Amino acid sequence: FNNTNLNDIDGLFFDGKYRHIDPESAASGMGNFSIGGGESQDISVAMNYYVSNNIMLRLNYTYMDIDNDFYREDENISIVQARLQINF
């Protein structure tokens, strides 16, 4: 299991931009330096199969749930990886 959070929010997300919660700062035009990099959580499962002492097959499956304020259509991703390892 993995959780990656790339958000550094100092304010609130409104109308496609990060805004100050403090009304005086917002009225004076101070910029908000928040970063909305998104957050992801994923779960991985792996299986190893030893064909012989020199040959190994590996299969990995990862399910990832992505949350991002700017790209809301990105929700779930599934990844399948396979590897053949041969030792000489």
All heavy atoms as an XYZ file, in Angstrom:
708
protein
N       0.845     -1.180      0.000
C       0.000      0.000      0.000
C       0.884      1.234      0.000
O       1.898      1.281      0.690
C      -0.920     -0.012      1.224
C      -1.801      1.198      1.299
C      -2.920      1.283      0.502
C      -1.502      2.228      2.156
C      -3.735      2.401      0.569
C      -2.308      3.341      2.240
C      -3.433      3.422      1.434
N       0.512      2.228     -0.780
C       1.284      3.461     -0.865
C       0.328      4.647     -0.901
O      -0.716      4.594     -1.545
C       2.145      3.451     -2.130
C       2.963      4.711     -2.273
O       3.532      5.198     -1.308
N       3.016      5.232     -3.478
N       0.695      5.722     -0.208
C      -0.064      6.966     -0.230
C       0.905      8.092     -0.549
O       1.875      8.299      0.171
C      -0.759      7.207      1.112
C      -1.590      8.468      1.105
O      -1.961      8.959      0.045
N      -1.883      8.984      2.263
N       0.647      8.826     -1.638
C       1.482      9.950     -2.036
C       0.628     11.203     -2.082
O      -0.379     11.244     -2.785
C       2.113      9.711     -3.427
O       2.844      8.491     -3.392
C       3.034     10.842     -3.819
N       1.022     12.230     -1.323
C       0.278     13.482     -1.272
C       1.196     14.598     -1.741
O       2.173     14.924     -1.081
C      -0.221     13.744      0.150
C      -1.152     14.924      0.212
O      -1.278     15.694     -0.734
N      -1.813     15.075      1.333
N       0.876     15.197     -2.888
C       1.667     16.284     -3.448
C       0.969     17.626     -3.291
O       1.242     18.572     -4.033
C       1.966     16.009     -4.927
C       2.754     14.743     -5.204
C       2.865     14.501     -6.712
C       4.127     14.818     -4.584
N       0.039     17.729     -2.347
C      -0.682     18.970     -2.094
C      -0.046     19.740     -0.945
O       0.385     19.164      0.042
C      -2.144     18.686     -1.733
C      -2.906     18.090     -2.873
O      -2.696     18.438     -4.019
N      -3.801     17.177     -2.567
N       0.008     21.045     -1.088
C       0.399     21.951     -0.010
C      -0.586     23.117     -0.072
O      -0.335     24.129     -0.721
C       1.833     22.420     -0.189
C       2.321     23.264      0.983
O       1.635     23.271      2.026
O       3.369     23.908      0.849
N      -1.721     22.929      0.584
C      -2.845     23.851      0.451
C      -2.858     24.835      1.606
O      -2.866     24.456      2.767
C      -4.185     23.086      0.398
C      -4.135     21.983     -0.655
C      -5.337     24.035      0.150
C      -3.833     22.437     -2.046
N      -2.861     26.121      1.276
C      -2.971     27.188      2.262
C      -4.103     28.102      1.806
O      -3.876     29.162      1.244
C      -1.654     27.952      2.371
C      -1.702     29.019      3.438
O      -2.468     28.857      4.395
O      -0.966     30.020      3.308
N      -5.305     27.661      1.998
C      -6.466     28.409      1.526
C      -7.530     27.443      1.070
O      -7.620     26.324      1.550
N      -8.348     27.870      0.106
C      -9.376     26.977     -0.416
C      -9.435     27.061     -1.926
O      -9.055     28.055     -2.521
C     -10.737     27.257      0.208
C     -11.227     28.677      0.365
C     -12.229     29.040     -0.701
C     -11.918     28.747      1.708
N      -9.897     25.983     -2.536
C      -9.973     25.869     -3.993
C     -11.348     26.335     -4.423
O     -12.364     25.780     -4.019
C      -9.736     24.414     -4.404
C      -9.602     24.221     -5.877
C      -8.465     24.641     -6.536
C     -10.603     23.622     -6.601
C      -8.319     24.460     -7.896
C     -10.475     23.427     -7.958
C      -9.327     23.850     -8.604
N     -11.389     27.416     -5.232
C     -12.669     27.975     -5.665
C     -12.507     28.546     -7.063
O     -11.557     29.282     -7.334
C     -13.125     29.065     -4.687
C     -14.397     29.738     -5.092
C     -15.607     29.066     -5.004
C     -14.387     31.030     -5.561
C     -16.778     29.679     -5.378
C     -15.550     31.649     -5.941
C     -16.748     30.973     -5.852
N     -13.416     28.202     -7.941
C     -13.457     28.756     -9.298
C     -12.146     28.504    -10.055
O     -11.636     29.378    -10.748
C     -13.782     30.246     -9.243
C     -14.228     30.790    -10.592
O     -14.729     29.997    -11.419
O     -14.054     31.993    -10.813
N     -11.573     27.310     -9.897
C     -10.386     26.922    -10.637
C      -9.075     27.476    -10.116
O      -8.050     27.316    -10.746
N      -9.104     28.170     -8.946
C      -7.881     28.736     -8.378
C      -7.902     28.561     -6.867
O      -8.956     28.406     -6.265
C      -7.764     30.225     -8.700
C      -7.595     30.527    -10.161
C      -7.445     32.003    -10.378
C      -7.295     32.301    -11.863
N      -7.246     33.724    -12.128
N      -6.710     28.619     -6.274
C      -6.610     28.611     -4.822
C      -6.741     30.038     -4.313
O      -6.088     30.947     -4.806
C      -5.284     27.994     -4.368
C      -5.267     26.514     -4.542
C      -4.585     25.937     -5.592
C      -5.961     25.690     -3.679
C      -4.582     24.567     -5.768
C      -5.972     24.318     -3.846
C      -5.280     23.775     -4.891
O      -5.286     22.423     -5.062
N      -7.606     30.242     -3.331
C      -7.887     31.574     -2.774
C      -7.516     31.595     -1.302
O      -7.524     30.582     -0.627
C      -9.371     31.906     -2.909
C      -9.962     31.659     -4.274
C      -9.635     32.747     -5.220
N     -10.290     32.468     -6.496
C     -10.259     33.273     -7.509
N      -9.614     34.412     -7.428
N     -10.848     32.956     -8.628
N      -7.242     32.799     -0.809
C      -6.981     32.981      0.613
C      -8.267     32.840      1.405
O      -9.342     33.231      0.964
C      -6.407     34.375      0.888
C      -4.945     34.467      0.639
N      -4.022     33.947      1.507
C      -4.255     35.016     -0.387
C      -2.817     34.176      1.029
N      -2.928     34.821     -0.117
N      -8.154     32.261      2.600
C      -9.296     32.221      3.513
C      -9.451     33.583      4.188
O     -10.550     34.045      4.437
C      -9.107     31.113      4.566
C      -9.119     29.754      3.877
C     -10.172     31.168      5.633
C      -8.849     28.591      4.791
N      -8.337     34.238      4.437
C      -8.335     35.550      5.083
C      -8.867     36.605      4.108
O      -8.253     36.868      3.074
C      -6.906     35.890      5.515
C      -6.800     37.252      6.171
O      -7.818     37.719      6.721
O      -5.707     37.832      6.129
N     -10.009     37.244      4.393
C     -10.591     38.219      3.458
C      -9.690     39.426      3.205
O      -9.671     39.962      2.098
C     -11.888     38.655      4.137
C     -12.160     37.649      5.186
C     -10.861     37.009      5.547
N      -8.911     39.868      4.200
C      -8.034     41.022      3.998
C      -6.924     40.707      3.001
O      -6.598     41.526      2.140
C      -7.434     41.457      5.335
C      -8.440     42.057      6.289
C      -7.813     42.441      7.619
O      -6.569     42.489      7.696
O      -8.570     42.690      8.560
N      -6.335     39.520      3.098
C      -5.293     39.125      2.157
C      -5.854     38.978      0.750
O      -5.219     39.382     -0.229
C      -4.651     37.804      2.585
O      -4.029     37.932      3.831
N      -7.050     38.415      0.649
C      -7.664     38.246     -0.663
C      -8.013     39.595     -1.278
O      -7.836     39.808     -2.476
C      -8.911     37.383     -0.536
N      -8.512     40.530     -0.469
C      -8.894     41.851     -0.978
C      -7.673     42.661     -1.403
O      -7.755     43.464     -2.332
C      -9.691     42.606      0.076
N      -6.537     42.474     -0.729
C      -5.344     43.242     -1.079
C      -4.629     42.675     -2.303
O      -3.657     43.250     -2.764
C      -4.382     43.293      0.109
O      -3.869     42.004      0.379
N      -5.099     41.541     -2.815
C      -4.521     40.960     -4.031
C      -3.305     40.104     -3.793
O      -2.578     39.793     -4.736
N      -3.050     39.735     -2.551
C      -1.910     38.857     -2.274
C      -2.126     37.509     -2.950
O      -3.210     36.951     -2.910
C      -1.748     38.629     -0.767
C      -1.142     39.792     -0.032
S      -0.907     39.405      1.704
C       0.384     38.196      1.611
N      -1.087     37.004     -3.581
C      -1.182     35.705     -4.235
C      -1.167     34.571     -3.229
O      -0.663     34.702     -2.124
N      -1.757     33.488     -3.608
C      -1.769     32.298     -2.773
C      -0.747     31.336     -3.358
O      -0.783     31.021     -4.537
C      -3.175     31.684     -2.773
C      -3.314     30.572     -1.764
O      -2.413     29.776     -1.590
N      -4.445     30.512     -1.121
N       0.181     30.855     -2.541
C       1.253     29.998     -3.021
C       0.949     28.514     -2.803
O       1.858     27.714     -2.647
C       2.562     30.368     -2.324
C       2.982     31.778     -2.627
C       2.887     32.759     -1.662
C       3.443     32.109     -3.876
C       3.261     34.061     -1.945
C       3.828     33.410     -4.171
C       3.736     34.387     -3.199
N      -0.310     28.143     -2.801
C      -0.692     26.745     -2.631
C      -0.285     25.932     -3.856
O      -0.245     26.434     -4.976
C      -2.198     26.623     -2.425
O      -2.576     27.237     -1.229
N      -0.001     24.666     -3.610
C       0.356     23.734     -4.678
C      -0.672     22.606     -4.665
O      -0.882     21.966     -3.641
C       1.767     23.162     -4.466
C       2.792     24.286     -4.504
C       2.077     22.100     -5.505
C       4.170     23.862     -4.102
N      -1.315     22.373     -5.792
C      -2.294     21.301     -5.925
C      -1.760     20.199     -6.808
O      -2.182     20.043     -7.944
N      -0.807     19.436     -6.300
C      -0.197     18.373     -7.090
C      -1.017     17.104     -7.153
O      -0.779     16.239     -7.970
N      -1.997     16.971     -6.273
C      -2.845     15.793     -6.264
C      -2.427     14.792     -5.202
O      -1.415     14.953     -4.531
N      -3.239     13.778     -5.059
C      -2.990     12.728     -4.086
C      -3.327     11.396     -4.723
O      -4.286     11.280     -5.484
C      -3.843     12.950     -2.846
C      -3.598     11.953     -1.740
C      -4.417     12.244     -0.497
O      -5.232     13.167     -0.512
O      -4.215     11.524      0.481
N      -2.524     10.387     -4.436
C      -2.805      9.056     -4.974
C      -2.593      8.007     -3.897
O      -1.756      8.156     -3.021
C      -1.910      8.750     -6.183
O      -0.586      8.571     -5.774
N      -3.411      6.973     -3.992
C      -3.274      5.800     -3.138
C      -3.268      4.587     -4.052
O      -4.082      4.501     -4.967
C      -4.439      5.700     -2.157
C      -4.383      6.741     -1.081
C      -5.708      7.411     -0.856
O      -6.710      6.994     -1.375
N      -5.694      8.462     -0.079
N      -2.319      3.692     -3.818
C      -2.278      2.502     -4.657
C      -1.983      1.262     -3.829
O      -1.385      1.325     -2.769
C      -1.247      2.653     -5.785
C       0.169      2.811     -5.289
O       0.807      1.778     -5.025
O       0.628      3.955     -5.182
N      -2.460      0.151     -4.367
C      -2.254     -1.171     -3.775
C      -1.616     -2.041     -4.850
O      -2.082     -2.071     -5.992
C      -3.584     -1.790     -3.304
C      -4.193     -0.932     -2.206
C      -3.384     -3.202     -2.826
C      -5.580     -1.368     -1.787
N      -0.532     -2.728     -4.491
C       0.166     -3.591     -5.443
C       0.196     -5.028     -4.936
O       0.336     -5.267     -3.738
C       1.608     -3.119     -5.648
O       1.626     -1.835     -6.216
N       0.073     -5.955     -5.878
C       0.148     -7.385     -5.588
C       1.145     -7.979     -6.577
O       1.099     -7.672     -7.773
C      -1.230     -8.066     -5.742
C      -1.130     -9.551     -5.507
C      -2.246     -7.438     -4.816
N       2.045     -8.815     -6.083
C       3.075     -9.409     -6.939
C       3.063    -10.927     -6.813
O       2.714    -11.473     -5.769
C       4.450     -8.871     -6.564
N       3.437    -11.582     -7.918
C       3.552    -13.032     -7.925
C       4.862    -13.403     -8.617
O       5.156    -12.893     -9.706
C       2.375    -13.661     -8.662
C       2.401    -15.180     -8.640
S       0.980    -15.931     -9.436
C       1.316    -15.569    -11.137
N       5.648    -14.255     -7.985
C       6.909    -14.748     -8.553
C       6.791    -16.243     -8.806
O       6.259    -16.978     -7.983
C       8.077    -14.496     -7.600
C       8.298    -13.026     -7.343
O       8.045    -12.193     -8.190
N       8.761    -12.710     -6.149
N       7.294    -16.683     -9.964
C       7.286    -18.101    -10.298
C       8.680    -18.485    -10.781
O       9.197    -17.906    -11.739
C       6.253    -18.394    -11.397
C       6.234    -19.834    -11.819
C       5.773    -20.825    -10.971
C       6.691    -20.205    -13.080
C       5.768    -22.155    -11.358
C       6.681    -21.528    -13.482
C       6.219    -22.488    -12.612
O       6.214    -23.795    -12.996
N       9.280    -19.450    -10.097
C      10.625    -19.911    -10.439
C      10.502    -21.116    -11.370
O      10.130    -22.200    -10.948
C      11.398    -20.287     -9.179
C      11.665    -19.097     -8.282
C      10.754    -18.721     -7.308
C      12.825    -18.353     -8.434
C      10.990    -17.624     -6.492
C      13.068    -17.253     -7.621
C      12.152    -16.889     -6.661
O      12.388    -15.801     -5.867
N      10.825    -20.914    -12.652
C      10.773    -21.984    -13.643
C      11.897    -22.979    -13.371
O      11.700    -24.189    -13.416
C      10.873    -21.403    -15.069
C      10.864    -22.509    -16.104
C       9.756    -20.413    -15.317
N      13.082    -22.469    -13.101
C      14.253    -23.273    -12.729
C      15.130    -22.401    -11.834
O      14.732    -21.312    -11.447
C      15.008    -23.740    -13.979
O      15.617    -22.645    -14.625
N      16.346    -22.890    -11.527
C      17.254    -22.092    -10.702
C      17.722    -20.826    -11.408
O      18.144    -19.873    -10.757
C      18.472    -22.924    -10.295
C      18.118    -23.967     -9.264
O      17.134    -23.817     -8.545
N      18.903    -25.035     -9.206
N      17.648    -20.791    -12.734
C      18.156    -19.654    -13.505
C      17.065    -18.798    -14.152
O      17.374    -17.757    -14.722
C      19.111    -20.131    -14.603
C      20.327    -20.804    -14.031
O      20.718    -20.528    -12.895
N      20.925    -21.696    -14.795
N      15.821    -19.210    -14.105
C      14.745    -18.494    -14.798
C      13.620    -18.184    -13.806
O      13.146    -19.071    -13.097
C      14.194    -19.320    -15.978
C      15.304    -19.607    -16.985
C      13.048    -18.583    -16.656
C      14.886    -20.542    -18.095
N      13.203    -16.916    -13.803
C      12.112    -16.496    -12.921
C      11.143    -15.597    -13.694
O      11.551    -14.734    -14.468
C      12.674    -15.723    -11.719
C      11.600    -15.253    -10.773
S      12.212    -14.520     -9.242
C      13.373    -13.338     -9.793
N       9.865    -15.813    -13.480
C       8.813    -14.972    -14.044
C       8.196    -14.147    -12.919
O       7.939    -14.671    -11.829
C       7.723    -15.828    -14.690
C       8.133    -16.709    -15.856
C       6.994    -17.641    -16.220
C       8.506    -15.853    -17.044
N       7.947    -12.874    -13.196
C       7.311    -12.001    -12.202
C       6.118    -11.308    -12.837
O       6.171    -10.852    -13.974
C       8.284    -10.946    -11.697
C       9.392    -11.523    -10.885
C      10.285    -10.460    -10.352
N      11.309    -11.077     -9.517
C      12.173    -10.413     -8.809
N      12.148     -9.099     -8.795
N      13.065    -11.039     -8.090
N       5.039    -11.196    -12.065
C       3.831    -10.513    -12.512
C       3.371     -9.584    -11.393
O       3.194    -10.024    -10.257
C       2.733    -11.533    -12.850
C       1.440    -10.964    -13.388
C       1.676    -10.334    -14.759
C       0.395    -12.049    -13.489
N       3.218     -8.304    -11.704
C       2.771     -7.302    -10.736
C       1.476     -6.655    -11.218
O       1.344     -6.333    -12.401
C       3.816     -6.198    -10.553
C       5.087     -6.688     -9.940
O       5.103     -7.723     -9.286
N       6.159     -5.958    -10.153
N       0.551     -6.434    -10.298
C      -0.687     -5.708    -10.581
C      -0.793     -4.563     -9.581
O      -0.611     -4.754     -8.376
C      -1.912     -6.616    -10.469
C      -3.203     -5.856    -10.595
C      -3.640     -5.394    -11.835
C      -3.975     -5.564     -9.479
C      -4.810     -4.680    -11.955
C      -5.154     -4.853     -9.592
C      -5.557     -4.414    -10.832
O      -6.723     -3.701    -10.943
N      -1.087     -3.356    -10.082
C      -1.239     -2.178     -9.235
C      -2.563     -1.502     -9.558
O      -2.880     -1.277    -10.731
C      -0.092     -1.177     -9.467
O       1.142     -1.824     -9.195
C      -0.229      0.031     -8.561
N      -3.327     -1.199     -8.515
C      -4.566     -0.428     -8.647
C      -4.336      0.919     -7.975
O      -3.944      0.976     -6.812
C      -5.740     -1.158     -7.994
C      -7.007     -0.350     -7.988
C      -7.777     -0.256     -9.133
C      -7.420      0.319     -6.846
C      -8.936      0.494     -9.138
C      -8.578      1.071     -6.847
C      -9.335      1.151     -7.996
O     -10.480      1.901     -8.000
N      -4.565      2.014     -8.712
C      -4.265      3.347     -8.202
C      -5.513      4.229     -8.251
O      -6.203      4.280     -9.270
C      -3.152      3.968     -9.042
C      -2.657      5.294     -8.542
S      -1.335      5.976     -9.571
C      -0.050      4.787     -9.273
N      -5.782      4.924     -7.148
C      -6.884      5.890     -7.042
C      -6.261      7.277     -6.968
O      -5.488      7.567     -6.063
C      -7.721      5.604     -5.805
C      -8.873      6.573     -5.636
O      -9.294      7.165     -6.644
O      -9.349      6.730     -4.496
N      -6.582      8.144     -7.937
C      -5.971      9.466     -8.039
C      -7.014     10.539     -7.772
O      -8.114     10.492     -8.323
C      -5.358      9.680     -9.434
C      -4.283      8.641     -9.686
C      -4.808     11.081     -9.586
C      -3.727      8.672    -11.079
N      -6.648     11.512     -6.942
C      -7.497     12.669     -6.666
C      -6.701     13.922     -6.996
O      -5.629     14.146     -6.451
C      -7.915     12.716     -5.199
C      -8.789     11.534     -4.816
O      -9.616     11.142     -5.642
O      -8.627     11.029     -3.702
N      -7.234     14.750     -7.908
C      -6.573     15.988     -8.287
C      -7.640     17.037     -8.552
O      -8.612     16.780     -9.262
C      -5.712     15.774     -9.530
C      -4.761     16.913     -9.774
O      -5.109     18.071     -9.611
N      -3.560     16.587    -10.176
N      -7.457     18.239     -8.016
C      -8.444     19.306     -8.186
C      -8.529     19.791     -9.624
O      -9.593     20.178    -10.094
C      -8.108     20.496     -7.279
C      -8.354     20.182     -5.823
O      -9.200     19.310     -5.535
O      -7.708     20.808     -4.962
N      -7.411     19.787    -10.348
C      -7.398     20.333    -11.699
C      -7.850     19.323    -12.747
O      -8.416     19.693    -13.758
C      -5.997     20.839    -12.044
C      -5.570     22.000    -11.188
C      -4.562     21.856    -10.261
C      -6.200     23.227    -11.286
C      -4.167     22.913     -9.477
C      -5.826     24.292    -10.500
C      -4.808     24.138     -9.591
N      -7.581     18.032    -12.542
C      -7.932     16.992    -13.521
C      -8.854     15.988    -12.852
O      -8.448     14.911    -12.458
C      -6.666     16.305    -14.051
C      -5.696     17.269    -14.664
C      -4.538     17.636    -13.989
C      -5.937     17.823    -15.904
C      -3.649     18.533    -14.541
C      -5.063     18.722    -16.468
C      -3.918     19.074    -15.787
O      -3.046     19.959    -16.332
N     -10.084     16.337    -12.739
C     -11.044     15.501    -12.020
C     -11.414     14.235    -12.786
O     -11.949     13.306    -12.205
C     -12.289     16.301    -11.691
C     -11.992     17.451    -10.752
C     -13.262     18.129    -10.305
N     -12.959     19.284     -9.501
C     -12.836     19.267     -8.196
N     -12.992     18.157     -7.540
N     -12.555     20.361     -7.524
N     -11.159     14.170    -14.108
C     -11.507     12.963    -14.860
C     -10.541     11.813    -14.601
O     -10.820     10.689    -14.948
C     -11.602     13.253    -16.356
C     -10.371     13.837    -16.989
C     -10.290     15.353    -16.869
O     -11.264     16.006    -16.501
O      -9.214     15.888    -17.137
N      -9.380     12.089    -13.996
C      -8.440     11.031    -13.632
C      -8.872     10.444    -12.300
O      -8.740     11.087    -11.272
C      -7.013     11.580    -13.509
C      -6.461     12.037    -14.836
O      -6.995     11.587    -15.857
O      -5.517     12.818    -14.844
N      -9.366      9.218    -12.319
C      -9.857      8.628    -11.074
C      -9.135      7.346    -10.710
O      -8.527      7.263     -9.660
C     -11.352      8.369    -11.171
C     -12.170      9.643    -11.226
C     -13.642      9.365    -11.289
O     -14.038      8.187    -11.178
O     -14.406     10.310    -11.450
N      -9.215      6.340    -11.564
C      -8.671      5.020    -11.241
C      -7.801      4.524    -12.392
O      -8.168      4.661    -13.550
C      -9.793      4.020    -10.993
C     -10.697      4.473     -9.875
O     -10.248      5.032     -8.888
N     -11.985      4.243    -10.024
N      -6.674      3.941    -12.024
C      -5.754      3.390    -13.022
C      -5.364      1.984    -12.581
O      -5.096      1.756    -11.404
C      -4.490      4.262    -13.149
C      -4.855      5.638    -13.675
C      -3.463      3.613    -14.047
C      -3.697      6.599    -13.708
N      -5.326      1.061    -13.524
C      -4.833     -0.290    -13.273
C      -3.593     -0.517    -14.123
O      -3.564     -0.169    -15.299
C      -5.899     -1.333    -13.633
O      -6.991     -1.220    -12.769
N      -2.555     -1.097    -13.512
C      -1.291     -1.338    -14.202
C      -0.918     -2.804    -14.032
O      -0.959     -3.332    -12.921
C      -0.173     -0.456    -13.617
C      -0.525      1.027    -13.746
C       1.157     -0.746    -14.299
C       0.380      1.934    -12.959
N      -0.558     -3.461    -15.137
C      -0.067     -4.835    -15.103
C       1.342     -4.825    -15.672
O       1.583     -4.297    -16.761
C      -0.975     -5.784    -15.919
C      -0.397     -7.178    -15.939
C      -2.377     -5.787    -15.364
N       2.290     -5.405    -14.924
C       3.676     -5.481    -15.369
C       4.129     -6.939    -15.313
O       3.794     -7.659    -14.368
C       4.583     -4.667    -14.445
C       4.272     -3.201    -14.423
C       5.088     -2.465    -13.377
O       5.356     -3.009    -12.315
N       5.481     -1.244    -13.677
N       4.887     -7.344    -16.320
C       5.437     -8.697    -16.363
C       6.934     -8.612    -16.632
O       7.397     -7.704    -17.335
C       4.766     -9.522    -17.435
N       7.680     -9.559    -16.061
C       9.135     -9.565    -16.230
C       9.637    -11.001    -16.278
O       9.202    -11.843    -15.512
C       9.793     -8.803    -15.099
C      11.286     -8.688    -15.246
C      11.834     -7.745    -14.242
N      12.449     -8.492    -13.154
C      13.023     -7.944    -12.110
N      13.010     -6.645    -11.973
N      13.573     -8.681    -11.191
N      10.566    -11.234    -17.185
C      11.256    -12.514    -17.290
C      12.718    -12.264    -16.935
O      13.366    -11.412    -17.526
C      11.158    -13.076    -18.706
C      11.994    -14.303    -19.026
C      11.523    -15.488    -18.206
C      11.939    -14.605    -20.506
N      13.220    -12.993    -15.941
C      14.604    -12.830    -15.498
C      15.363    -14.114    -15.742
O      14.946    -15.196    -15.307
C      14.638    -12.470    -14.020
C      16.024    -12.278    -13.473
C      15.995    -11.837    -12.016
O      14.999    -11.315    -11.550
N      17.087    -12.047    -11.318
N      16.503    -13.979    -16.433
C      17.363    -15.131    -16.720
C      18.746    -14.825    -16.168
O      19.356    -13.809    -16.533
C      17.433    -15.415    -18.245
C      16.037    -15.679    -18.791
C      18.361    -16.585    -18.517
C      15.986    -15.786    -20.295
N      19.237    -15.688    -15.307
C      20.592    -15.552    -14.761
C      21.534    -16.475    -15.520
O      21.254    -17.665    -15.683
C      20.611    -15.911    -13.274
C      19.839    -14.916    -12.448
O      19.799    -13.751    -12.758
N      19.222    -15.406    -11.381
N      22.638    -15.939    -15.964
C      23.628    -16.726    -16.725
C      24.667    -17.283    -15.794
O      25.081    -16.714    -14.864
C      24.303    -15.859    -17.803
C      23.342    -15.406    -18.839
C      22.799    -14.126    -18.814
C      22.956    -16.258    -19.863
C      21.918    -13.695    -19.793
C      22.058    -15.838    -20.839
C      21.545    -14.553    -20.788
